[in-house]
């Protein structure tokens, strides 16, 4: 369990959570439903591309090999 909290991914997650908390205090509009939906719409293409690239990596790069 100690290695999980010392990993780079966990530190990045903690930083993102802390930034979200700070920004929600600075701007009351930050954590509203509409803003979260806008963020998801803006990142939808990146998410679809990431899933596609993950499938390519998992399958070994090409379906013809």
HELIX and SHEET records of a PDB file:
HELIX    1   1 UNK A    2  UNK A    6  1                                   5    
HELIX    2   2 UNK A    8  UNK A   26  1                                  19    
HELIX    3   3 UNK A   33  UNK A   59  1                                  27    
END                                                                             
